[in-house]
Amino acid sequence: MDSRVTDQFHEAKDNIRYMYALKKFCEPLYKCDPPTMITHIDSMMYVIRTIHTSSRYFNTCEKVTALLVKVSC
């Protein structure tokens, strides 16, 4: 039980770190016109790819797909 709680704690910490990394790319999307969004979307996709390759918890297709769905809504 202790190891499960510890693992979930580390997953939550990991999630927070990566969500803050994405936040700085998502906020400009609300303020930009569509042509300007392209540069921000490219950067955001690069960060998502980096999250997928470096994260211990976002390294599955299901989790990255869920993240992409949430970002696109």
PyMOL Python script that loads the backbone (N, CA, C, O; Angstrom):
from pymol import cmd

cmd.read_pdbstr("""\
ATOM      1  N   MET A   1       0.824  -1.183   0.000  1.00  0.00           N
ATOM      2  CA  MET A   1       0.000   0.000   0.000  1.00  0.00           C
ATOM      3  C   MET A   1       0.873   1.254   0.000  1.00  0.00           C
ATOM      4  O   MET A   1       0.589   2.207  -0.725  1.00  0.00           O
ATOM      5  N   ASP A   2       1.917   1.257   0.797  1.00  0.00           N
ATOM      6  CA  ASP A   2       2.802   2.412   0.882  1.00  0.00           C
ATOM      7  C   ASP A   2       3.477   2.694  -0.460  1.00  0.00           C
ATOM      8  O   ASP A   2       3.625   3.851  -0.855  1.00  0.00           O
ATOM      9  N   SER A   3       3.877   1.652  -1.145  1.00  0.00           N
ATOM     10  CA  SER A   3       4.545   1.856  -2.435  1.00  0.00           C
ATOM     11  C   SER A   3       3.572   2.394  -3.486  1.00  0.00           C
ATOM     12  O   SER A   3       3.966   3.181  -4.347  1.00  0.00           O
ATOM     13  N   ARG A   4       2.310   1.978  -3.422  1.00  0.00           N
ATOM     14  CA  ARG A   4       1.315   2.500  -4.364  1.00  0.00           C
ATOM     15  C   ARG A   4       1.070   3.980  -4.141  1.00  0.00           C
ATOM     16  O   ARG A   4       0.975   4.748  -5.098  1.00  0.00           O
ATOM     17  N   VAL A   5       0.967   4.384  -2.884  1.00  0.00           N
ATOM     18  CA  VAL A   5       0.752   5.789  -2.562  1.00  0.00           C
ATOM     19  C   VAL A   5       1.961   6.616  -2.997  1.00  0.00           C
ATOM     20  O   VAL A   5       1.810   7.704  -3.552  1.00  0.00           O
ATOM     21  N   THR A   6       3.147   6.096  -2.744  1.00  0.00           N
ATOM     22  CA  THR A   6       4.368   6.798  -3.142  1.00  0.00           C
ATOM     23  C   THR A   6       4.440   6.928  -4.655  1.00  0.00           C
ATOM     24  O   THR A   6       4.809   7.984  -5.170  1.00  0.00           O
ATOM     25  N   ASP A   7       4.094   5.873  -5.365  1.00  0.00           N
ATOM     26  CA  ASP A   7       4.113   5.902  -6.827  1.00  0.00           C
ATOM     27  C   ASP A   7       3.106   6.912  -7.366  1.00  0.00           C
ATOM     28  O   ASP A   7       3.406   7.650  -8.304  1.00  0.00           O
ATOM     29  N   GLN A   8       1.922   6.946  -6.782  1.00  0.00           N
ATOM     30  CA  GLN A   8       0.911   7.904  -7.233  1.00  0.00           C
ATOM     31  C   GLN A   8       1.312   9.337  -6.903  1.00  0.00           C
ATOM     32  O   GLN A   8       0.998  10.258  -7.656  1.00  0.00           O
ATOM     33  N   PHE A   9       2.005   9.530  -5.781  1.00  0.00           N
ATOM     34  CA  PHE A   9       2.518  10.851  -5.432  1.00  0.00           C
ATOM     35  C   PHE A   9       3.527  11.318  -6.484  1.00  0.00           C
ATOM     36  O   PHE A   9       3.489  12.467  -6.923  1.00  0.00           O
ATOM     37  N   HIS A  10       4.424  10.420  -6.881  1.00  0.00           N
ATOM     38  CA  HIS A  10       5.426  10.783  -7.886  1.00  0.00           C
ATOM     39  C   HIS A  10       4.777  11.039  -9.246  1.00  0.00           C
ATOM     40  O   HIS A  10       5.217  11.915  -9.990  1.00  0.00           O
ATOM     41  N   GLU A  11       3.741  10.281  -9.566  1.00  0.00           N
ATOM     42  CA  GLU A  11       3.017  10.514 -10.815  1.00  0.00           C
ATOM     43  C   GLU A  11       2.357  11.890 -10.801  1.00  0.00           C
ATOM     44  O   GLU A  11       2.397  12.605 -11.802  1.00  0.00           O
ATOM     45  N   ALA A  12       1.757  12.261  -9.687  1.00  0.00           N
ATOM     46  CA  ALA A  12       1.113  13.579  -9.587  1.00  0.00           C
ATOM     47  C   ALA A  12       2.144  14.696  -9.710  1.00  0.00           C
ATOM     48  O   ALA A  12       1.894  15.694 -10.386  1.00  0.00           O
ATOM     49  N   LYS A  13       3.285  14.542  -9.072  1.00  0.00           N
ATOM     50  CA  LYS A  13       4.348  15.547  -9.186  1.00  0.00           C
ATOM     51  C   LYS A  13       4.833  15.668 -10.627  1.00  0.00           C
ATOM     52  O   LYS A  13       5.060  16.772 -11.122  1.00  0.00           O
ATOM     53  N   ASP A  14       4.988  14.537 -11.290  1.00  0.00           N
ATOM     54  CA  ASP A  14       5.407  14.505 -12.689  1.00  0.00           C
ATOM     55  C   ASP A  14       4.375  15.210 -13.565  1.00  0.00           C
ATOM     56  O   ASP A  14       4.727  16.003 -14.439  1.00  0.00           O
ATOM     57  N   ASN A  15       3.104  14.916 -13.324  1.00  0.00           N
ATOM     58  CA  ASN A  15       2.027  15.528 -14.103  1.00  0.00           C
ATOM     59  C   ASN A  15       2.017  17.046 -13.937  1.00  0.00           C
ATOM     60  O   ASN A  15       1.851  17.776 -14.914  1.00  0.00           O
ATOM     61  N   ILE A  16       2.191  17.516 -12.721  1.00  0.00           N
ATOM     62  CA  ILE A  16       2.190  18.962 -12.473  1.00  0.00           C
ATOM     63  C   ILE A  16       3.336  19.634 -13.212  1.00  0.00           C
ATOM     64  O   ILE A  16       3.153  20.690 -13.818  1.00  0.00           O
ATOM     65  N   ARG A  17       4.503  19.034 -13.166  1.00  0.00           N
ATOM     66  CA  ARG A  17       5.674  19.624 -13.840  1.00  0.00           C
ATOM     67  C   ARG A  17       5.424  19.743 -15.340  1.00  0.00           C
ATOM     68  O   ARG A  17       5.723  20.777 -15.938  1.00  0.00           O
ATOM     69  N   TYR A  18       4.887  18.708 -15.940  1.00  0.00           N
ATOM     70  CA  TYR A  18       4.663  18.742 -17.387  1.00  0.00           C
ATOM     71  C   TYR A  18       3.477  19.631 -17.768  1.00  0.00           C
ATOM     72  O   TYR A  18       3.489  20.236 -18.840  1.00  0.00           O
ATOM     73  N   MET A  19       2.473  19.719 -16.931  1.00  0.00           N
ATOM     74  CA  MET A  19       1.340  20.585 -17.236  1.00  0.00           C
ATOM     75  C   MET A  19       1.757  22.051 -17.201  1.00  0.00           C
ATOM     76  O   MET A  19       1.283  22.845 -18.014  1.00  0.00           O
ATOM     77  N   TYR A  20       2.631  22.419 -16.278  1.00  0.00           N
ATOM     78  CA  TYR A  20       3.140  23.792 -16.265  1.00  0.00           C
ATOM     79  C   TYR A  20       3.984  24.074 -17.505  1.00  0.00           C
ATOM     80  O   TYR A  20       3.992  25.197 -18.010  1.00  0.00           O
ATOM     81  N   ALA A  21       4.688  23.068 -17.990  1.00  0.00           N
ATOM     82  CA  ALA A  21       5.456  23.250 -19.222  1.00  0.00           C
ATOM     83  C   ALA A  21       4.519  23.496 -20.405  1.00  0.00           C
ATOM     84  O   ALA A  21       4.829  24.298 -21.286  1.00  0.00           O
ATOM     85  N   LEU A  22       3.390  22.820 -20.425  1.00  0.00           N
ATOM     86  CA  LEU A  22       2.417  23.014 -21.507  1.00  0.00           C
ATOM     87  C   LEU A  22       1.651  24.326 -21.371  1.00  0.00           C
ATOM     88  O   LEU A  22       1.243  24.918 -22.371  1.00  0.00           O
ATOM     89  N   LYS A  23       1.460  24.771 -20.158  1.00  0.00           N
ATOM     90  CA  LYS A  23       0.660  25.970 -19.925  1.00  0.00           C
ATOM     91  C   LYS A  23       1.206  27.178 -20.671  1.00  0.00           C
ATOM     92  O   LYS A  23       0.443  27.971 -21.221  1.00  0.00           O
ATOM     93  N   LYS A  24       2.515  27.315 -20.690  1.00  0.00           N
ATOM     94  CA  LYS A  24       3.073  28.506 -21.343  1.00  0.00           C
ATOM     95  C   LYS A  24       2.885  28.473 -22.860  1.00  0.00           C
ATOM     96  O   LYS A  24       3.014  29.509 -23.512  1.00  0.00           O
ATOM     97  N   PHE A  25       2.585  27.314 -23.432  1.00  0.00           N
ATOM     98  CA  PHE A  25       2.314  27.239 -24.871  1.00  0.00           C
ATOM     99  C   PHE A  25       0.827  27.319 -25.170  1.00  0.00           C
ATOM    100  O   PHE A  25       0.444  27.713 -26.271  1.00  0.00           O
ATOM    101  N   CYS A  26      -0.012  26.958 -24.222  1.00  0.00           N
ATOM    102  CA  CYS A  26      -1.462  27.003 -24.447  1.00  0.00           C
ATOM    103  C   CYS A  26      -2.032  28.401 -24.259  1.00  0.00           C
ATOM    104  O   CYS A  26      -2.937  28.800 -24.992  1.00  0.00           O
ATOM    105  N   GLU A  27      -1.521  29.148 -23.295  1.00  0.00           N
ATOM    106  CA  GLU A  27      -2.059  30.487 -23.034  1.00  0.00           C
ATOM    107  C   GLU A  27      -2.009  31.406 -24.252  1.00  0.00           C
ATOM    108  O   GLU A  27      -2.989  32.108 -24.501  1.00  0.00           O
ATOM    109  N   PRO A  28      -0.914  31.441 -25.030  1.00  0.00           N
ATOM    110  CA  PRO A  28      -0.910  32.334 -26.205  1.00  0.00           C
ATOM    111  C   PRO A  28      -1.939  31.947 -27.266  1.00  0.00           C
ATOM    112  O   PRO A  28      -2.321  32.785 -28.083  1.00  0.00           O
ATOM    113  N   LEU A  29      -2.389  30.703 -27.268  1.00  0.00           N
ATOM    114  CA  LEU A  29      -3.374  30.286 -28.269  1.00  0.00           C
ATOM    115  C   LEU A  29      -4.700  31.026 -28.096  1.00  0.00           C
ATOM    116  O   LEU A  29      -5.446  31.206 -29.058  1.00  0.00           O
ATOM    117  N   TYR A  30      -4.984  31.447 -26.881  1.00  0.00           N
ATOM    118  CA  TYR A  30      -6.219  32.190 -26.628  1.00  0.00           C
ATOM    119  C   TYR A  30      -6.110  33.641 -27.076  1.00  0.00           C
ATOM    120  O   TYR A  30      -7.126  34.304 -27.283  1.00  0.00           O
ATOM    121  N   LYS A  31      -4.903  34.132 -27.225  1.00  0.00           N
ATOM    122  CA  LYS A  31      -4.700  35.539 -27.536  1.00  0.00           C
ATOM    123  C   LYS A  31      -4.294  35.798 -28.984  1.00  0.00           C
ATOM    124  O   LYS A  31      -4.332  36.941 -29.439  1.00  0.00           O
ATOM    125  N   CYS A  32      -3.912  34.765 -29.703  1.00  0.00           N
ATOM    126  CA  CYS A  32      -3.357  34.935 -31.056  1.00  0.00           C
ATOM    127  C   CYS A  32      -4.425  34.775 -32.124  1.00  0.00           C
ATOM    128  O   CYS A  32      -5.468  34.157 -31.913  1.00  0.00           O
ATOM    129  N   ASP A  33      -4.126  35.354 -33.276  1.00  0.00           N
ATOM    130  CA  ASP A  33      -4.949  35.101 -34.444  1.00  0.00           C
ATOM    131  C   ASP A  33      -4.473  33.780 -35.067  1.00  0.00           C
ATOM    132  O   ASP A  33      -3.357  33.342 -34.788  1.00  0.00           O
ATOM    133  N   PRO A  34      -5.297  33.143 -35.900  1.00  0.00           N
ATOM    134  CA  PRO A  34      -4.947  31.826 -36.437  1.00  0.00           C
ATOM    135  C   PRO A  34      -3.580  31.725 -37.115  1.00  0.00           C
ATOM    136  O   PRO A  34      -2.882  30.740 -36.874  1.00  0.00           O
ATOM    137  N   PRO A  35      -3.156  32.674 -37.944  1.00  0.00           N
ATOM    138  CA  PRO A  35      -1.825  32.521 -38.543  1.00  0.00           C
ATOM    139  C   PRO A  35      -0.682  32.505 -37.518  1.00  0.00           C
ATOM    140  O   PRO A  35       0.315  31.806 -37.699  1.00  0.00           O
ATOM    141  N   THR A  36      -0.838  33.272 -36.458  1.00  0.00           N
ATOM    142  CA  THR A  36       0.198  33.319 -35.431  1.00  0.00           C
ATOM    143  C   THR A  36       0.195  32.062 -34.568  1.00  0.00           C
ATOM    144  O   THR A  36       1.219  31.707 -33.983  1.00  0.00           O
ATOM    145  N   MET A  37      -0.936  31.397 -34.487  1.00  0.00           N
ATOM    146  CA  MET A  37      -1.050  30.185 -33.668  1.00  0.00           C
ATOM    147  C   MET A  37      -0.119  29.068 -34.140  1.00  0.00           C
ATOM    148  O   MET A  37       0.294  28.223 -33.346  1.00  0.00           O
ATOM    149  N   ILE A  38       0.205  29.068 -35.410  1.00  0.00           N
ATOM    150  CA  ILE A  38       0.994  27.968 -35.976  1.00  0.00           C
ATOM    151  C   ILE A  38       2.310  27.792 -35.238  1.00  0.00           C
ATOM    152  O   ILE A  38       2.706  26.666 -34.938  1.00  0.00           O
ATOM    153  N   THR A  39       2.984  28.877 -34.945  1.00  0.00           N
ATOM    154  CA  THR A  39       4.265  28.754 -34.243  1.00  0.00           C
ATOM    155  C   THR A  39       4.077  28.204 -32.833  1.00  0.00           C
ATOM    156  O   THR A  39       4.901  27.427 -32.351  1.00  0.00           O
ATOM    157  N   HIS A  40       3.000  28.605 -32.178  1.00  0.00           N
ATOM    158  CA  HIS A  40       2.740  28.114 -30.821  1.00  0.00           C
ATOM    159  C   HIS A  40       2.327  26.643 -30.832  1.00  0.00           C
ATOM    160  O   HIS A  40       2.697  25.883 -29.937  1.00  0.00           O
ATOM    161  N   ILE A  41       1.569  26.251 -31.836  1.00  0.00           N
ATOM    162  CA  ILE A  41       1.158  24.844 -31.938  1.00  0.00           C
ATOM    163  C   ILE A  41       2.367  23.959 -32.210  1.00  0.00           C
ATOM    164  O   ILE A  41       2.486  22.880 -31.628  1.00  0.00           O
ATOM    165  N   ASP A  42       3.257  24.397 -33.080  1.00  0.00           N
ATOM    166  CA  ASP A  42       4.478  23.621 -33.331  1.00  0.00           C
ATOM    167  C   ASP A  42       5.281  23.433 -32.053  1.00  0.00           C
ATOM    168  O   ASP A  42       5.748  22.329 -31.771  1.00  0.00           O
ATOM    169  N   SER A  43       5.444  24.496 -31.283  1.00  0.00           N
ATOM    170  CA  SER A  43       6.188  24.413 -30.028  1.00  0.00           C
ATOM    171  C   SER A  43       5.484  23.504 -29.031  1.00  0.00           C
ATOM    172  O   SER A  43       6.126  22.716 -28.337  1.00  0.00           O
ATOM    173  N   MET A  44       4.170  23.617 -28.964  1.00  0.00           N
ATOM    174  CA  MET A  44       3.399  22.785 -28.043  1.00  0.00           C
ATOM    175  C   MET A  44       3.519  21.306 -28.405  1.00  0.00           C
ATOM    176  O   MET A  44       3.649  20.460 -27.520  1.00  0.00           O
ATOM    177  N   MET A  45       3.477  20.994 -29.687  1.00  0.00           N
ATOM    178  CA  MET A  45       3.606  19.597 -30.112  1.00  0.00           C
ATOM    179  C   MET A  45       5.003  19.059 -29.802  1.00  0.00           C
ATOM    180  O   MET A  45       5.156  17.885 -29.466  1.00  0.00           O
ATOM    181  N   TYR A  46       6.004  19.904 -29.914  1.00  0.00           N
ATOM    182  CA  TYR A  46       7.359  19.488 -29.557  1.00  0.00           C
ATOM    183  C   TYR A  46       7.440  19.164 -28.063  1.00  0.00           C
ATOM    184  O   TYR A  46       8.068  18.180 -27.672  1.00  0.00           O
ATOM    185  N   VAL A  47       6.804  19.992 -27.232  1.00  0.00           N
ATOM    186  CA  VAL A  47       6.800  19.741 -25.786  1.00  0.00           C
ATOM    187  C   VAL A  47       6.043  18.456 -25.473  1.00  0.00           C
ATOM    188  O   VAL A  47       6.478  17.682 -24.621  1.00  0.00           O
ATOM    189  N   ILE A  48       4.931  18.218 -26.139  1.00  0.00           N
ATOM    190  CA  ILE A  48       4.175  16.980 -25.913  1.00  0.00           C
ATOM    191  C   ILE A  48       5.012  15.770 -26.318  1.00  0.00           C
ATOM    192  O   ILE A  48       4.994  14.747 -25.633  1.00  0.00           O
ATOM    193  N   ARG A  49       5.736  15.877 -27.411  1.00  0.00           N
ATOM    194  CA  ARG A  49       6.609  14.777 -27.821  1.00  0.00           C
ATOM    195  C   ARG A  49       7.712  14.546 -26.786  1.00  0.00           C
ATOM    196  O   ARG A  49       8.046  13.403 -26.474  1.00  0.00           O
ATOM    197  N   THR A  50       8.269  15.622 -26.263  1.00  0.00           N
ATOM    198  CA  THR A  50       9.294  15.510 -25.232  1.00  0.00           C
ATOM    199  C   THR A  50       8.713  14.886 -23.958  1.00  0.00           C
ATOM    200  O   THR A  50       9.362  14.059 -23.318  1.00  0.00           O
ATOM    201  N   ILE A  51       7.509  15.280 -23.600  1.00  0.00           N
ATOM    202  CA  ILE A  51       6.847  14.685 -22.436  1.00  0.00           C
ATOM    203  C   ILE A  51       6.680  13.187 -22.645  1.00  0.00           C
ATOM    204  O   ILE A  51       6.944  12.392 -21.743  1.00  0.00           O
ATOM    205  N   HIS A  52       6.244  12.813 -23.828  1.00  0.00           N
ATOM    206  CA  HIS A  52       6.023  11.390 -24.123  1.00  0.00           C
ATOM    207  C   HIS A  52       7.318  10.583 -24.014  1.00  0.00           C
ATOM    208  O   HIS A  52       7.305   9.455 -23.522  1.00  0.00           O
ATOM    209  N   THR A  53       8.423  11.152 -24.466  1.00  0.00           N
ATOM    210  CA  THR A  53       9.675  10.398 -24.449  1.00  0.00           C
ATOM    211  C   THR A  53      10.386  10.431 -23.104  1.00  0.00           C
ATOM    212  O   THR A  53      11.125   9.502 -22.780  1.00  0.00           O
ATOM    213  N   SER A  54      10.180  11.487 -22.311  1.00  0.00           N
ATOM    214  CA  SER A  54      10.947  11.597 -21.071  1.00  0.00           C
ATOM    215  C   SER A  54      10.149  11.287 -19.809  1.00  0.00           C
ATOM    216  O   SER A  54      10.736  11.006 -18.764  1.00  0.00           O
ATOM    217  N   SER A  55       8.836  11.334 -19.889  1.00  0.00           N
ATOM    218  CA  SER A  55       8.031  11.125 -18.696  1.00  0.00           C
ATOM    219  C   SER A  55       7.904   9.642 -18.368  1.00  0.00           C
ATOM    220  O   SER A  55       7.810   8.789 -19.250  1.00  0.00           O
ATOM    221  N   ARG A  56       7.906   9.381 -17.113  1.00  0.00           N
ATOM    222  CA  ARG A  56       7.716   8.004 -16.658  1.00  0.00           C
ATOM    223  C   ARG A  56       6.246   7.599 -16.738  1.00  0.00           C
ATOM    224  O   ARG A  56       5.937   6.411 -16.829  1.00  0.00           O
ATOM    225  N   TYR A  57       5.342   8.571 -16.706  1.00  0.00           N
ATOM    226  CA  TYR A  57       3.911   8.278 -16.637  1.00  0.00           C
ATOM    227  C   TYR A  57       3.147   8.628 -17.914  1.00  0.00           C
ATOM    228  O   TYR A  57       2.055   8.101 -18.130  1.00  0.00           O
ATOM    229  N   PHE A  58       3.684   9.490 -18.755  1.00  0.00           N
ATOM    230  CA  PHE A  58       3.024   9.834 -20.019  1.00  0.00           C
ATOM    231  C   PHE A  58       3.657   9.092 -21.189  1.00  0.00           C
ATOM    232  O   PHE A  58       3.608   9.579 -22.318  1.00  0.00           O
ATOM    233  N   ASN A  59       4.235   7.952 -20.952  1.00  0.00           N
ATOM    234  CA  ASN A  59       4.947   7.248 -22.010  1.00  0.00           C
ATOM    235  C   ASN A  59       4.087   6.196 -22.707  1.00  0.00           C
ATOM    236  O   ASN A  59       4.624   5.327 -23.394  1.00  0.00           O
ATOM    237  N   THR A  60       2.781   6.256 -22.547  1.00  0.00           N
ATOM    238  CA  THR A  60       1.908   5.329 -23.262  1.00  0.00           C
ATOM    239  C   THR A  60       1.068   6.100 -24.267  1.00  0.00           C
ATOM    240  O   THR A  60       0.807   7.290 -24.091  1.00  0.00           O
ATOM    241  N   CYS A  61       0.658   5.429 -25.297  1.00  0.00           N
ATOM    242  CA  CYS A  61      -0.176   6.064 -26.326  1.00  0.00           C
ATOM    243  C   CYS A  61      -1.499   6.549 -25.742  1.00  0.00           C
ATOM    244  O   CYS A  61      -2.002   7.603 -26.131  1.00  0.00           O
ATOM    245  N   GLU A  62      -2.056   5.790 -24.818  1.00  0.00           N
ATOM    246  CA  GLU A  62      -3.347   6.158 -24.238  1.00  0.00           C
ATOM    247  C   GLU A  62      -3.252   7.480 -23.478  1.00  0.00           C
ATOM    248  O   GLU A  62      -4.132   8.332 -23.602  1.00  0.00           O
ATOM    249  N   LYS A  63      -2.201   7.650 -22.703  1.00  0.00           N
ATOM    250  CA  LYS A  63      -2.061   8.881 -21.913  1.00  0.00           C
ATOM    251  C   LYS A  63      -1.768  10.085 -22.800  1.00  0.00           C
ATOM    252  O   LYS A  63      -2.293  11.171 -22.558  1.00  0.00           O
ATOM    253  N   VAL A  64      -0.943   9.908 -23.817  1.00  0.00           N
ATOM    254  CA  VAL A  64      -0.647  11.022 -24.725  1.00  0.00           C
ATOM    255  C   VAL A  64      -1.882  11.366 -25.548  1.00  0.00           C
ATOM    256  O   VAL A  64      -2.143  12.540 -25.813  1.00  0.00           O
ATOM    257  N   THR A  65      -2.636  10.365 -25.949  1.00  0.00           N
ATOM    258  CA  THR A  65      -3.873  10.621 -26.685  1.00  0.00           C
ATOM    259  C   THR A  65      -4.851  11.405 -25.825  1.00  0.00           C
ATOM    260  O   THR A  65      -5.471  12.357 -26.299  1.00  0.00           O
ATOM    261  N   ALA A  66      -4.993  11.015 -24.571  1.00  0.00           N
ATOM    262  CA  ALA A  66      -5.874  11.750 -23.661  1.00  0.00           C
ATOM    263  C   ALA A  66      -5.392  13.186 -23.479  1.00  0.00           C
ATOM    264  O   ALA A  66      -6.204  14.110 -23.422  1.00  0.00           O
ATOM    265  N   LEU A  67      -4.102  13.375 -23.389  1.00  0.00           N
ATOM    266  CA  LEU A  67      -3.539  14.719 -23.259  1.00  0.00           C
ATOM    267  C   LEU A  67      -3.840  15.555 -24.508  1.00  0.00           C
ATOM    268  O   LEU A  67      -4.241  16.714 -24.401  1.00  0.00           O
ATOM    269  N   LEU A  68      -3.648  14.968 -25.680  1.00  0.00           N
ATOM    270  CA  LEU A  68      -3.935  15.687 -26.921  1.00  0.00           C
ATOM    271  C   LEU A  68      -5.404  16.047 -27.058  1.00  0.00           C
ATOM    272  O   LEU A  68      -5.740  17.124 -27.549  1.00  0.00           O
ATOM    273  N   VAL A  69      -6.278  15.151 -26.626  1.00  0.00           N
ATOM    274  CA  VAL A  69      -7.722  15.433 -26.666  1.00  0.00           C
ATOM    275  C   VAL A  69      -8.042  16.611 -25.756  1.00  0.00           C
ATOM    276  O   VAL A  69      -8.804  17.501 -26.134  1.00  0.00           O
ATOM    277  N   LYS A  70      -7.469  16.619 -24.571  1.00  0.00           N
ATOM    278  CA  LYS A  70      -7.739  17.701 -23.630  1.00  0.00           C
ATOM    279  C   LYS A  70      -7.172  19.028 -24.113  1.00  0.00           C
ATOM    280  O   LYS A  70      -7.786  20.076 -23.912  1.00  0.00           O
ATOM    281  N   VAL A  71      -6.026  18.992 -24.739  1.00  0.00           N
ATOM    282  CA  VAL A  71      -5.419  20.227 -25.254  1.00  0.00           C
ATOM    283  C   VAL A  71      -6.223  20.773 -26.429  1.00  0.00           C
ATOM    284  O   VAL A  71      -6.308  21.989 -26.603  1.00  0.00           O
ATOM    285  N   SER A  72      -6.807  19.905 -27.228  1.00  0.00           N
ATOM    286  CA  SER A  72      -7.499  20.353 -28.431  1.00  0.00           C
ATOM    287  C   SER A  72      -8.917  20.857 -28.163  1.00  0.00           C
ATOM    288  O   SER A  72      -9.519  21.475 -29.041  1.00  0.00           O
ATOM    289  N   CYS A  73      -9.453  20.612 -26.996  1.00  0.00           N
ATOM    290  CA  CYS A  73     -10.833  21.065 -26.704  1.00  0.00           C
ATOM    291  C   CYS A  73     -10.892  22.476 -26.270  1.00  0.00           C
ATOM    292  O   CYS A  73     -11.975  22.992 -25.992  1.00  0.00           O
TER     293      CYS A  73
END
""", "prot")
cmd.dss("prot")
cmd.show_as("cartoon", "prot")
cmd.util.cbc("prot")
cmd.orient("prot")
